[in-house]
Amino acid sequence: MSERFLNPFEMTPEQLPQIEELKKRLPAHSVPPAMFQELDDLEVALAKEKERKHA
């Protein structure tokens, strides 16, 4: 699996299911920092998209 850090400004609504997929892959213990960063990037992108739509 290649790691890719997501730019929240490049997110599209079609990519948002990635959040759920990532959460399913999170181990119960010893979560790699890259997974937390990816989840944070996805959630920030979701918030920005929601904000943009309601502006």
C-alpha positions in Angstrom: 0.0 0.0 0.0 1.5 3.3 -0.9 1.0 6.1 1.6 -0.4 9.4 0.2 -1.0 12.4 2.3 -4.1 14.0 1.2 -4.5 17.7 0.5 -7.9 18.7 2.0 -8.3 21.2 -0.8 -8.1 18.5 -3.4 -10.8 16.3 -1.8 -14.0 15.5 -3.7 -17.2 14.2 -2.1 -16.7 10.9 -3.9 -13.5 10.4 -1.8 -15.2 10.7 1.5 -16.0 7.0 1.9 -12.2 6.7 2.4 -12.8 7.9 6.0 -15.0 4.9 6.8 -12.6 2.5 5.1 -9.7 3.9 7.0 -11.5 3.7 10.3 -12.2 0.0 9.6 -8.5 -0.6 9.1 -7.4 1.1 12.3 -5.9 -1.5 14.7 -7.2 -1.4 18.3 -3.6 -0.8 19.6 -0.4 0.7 18.3 -2.0 2.8 15.5 0.7 4.0 13.1 1.0 7.8 13.1 0.5 7.9 9.3 -2.9 6.4 9.7 -3.9 9.1 12.2 -2.6 11.8 9.8 -4.5 10.3 6.9 -7.7 10.2 9.0 -7.2 13.8 10.1 -6.6 14.9 6.5 -9.8 13.2 5.4 -11.9 14.7 8.2 -10.5 18.2 7.6 -11.4 17.8 3.9 -14.9 16.7 4.8 -15.4 19.7 7.1 -14.1 22.1 4.5 -16.4 20.6 1.8 -19.4 21.0 4.2 -18.4 24.5 5.0 -18.0 25.4 1.3 -21.4 24.0 0.5 -23.1 26.0 3.3 -21.4 29.3 2.5 
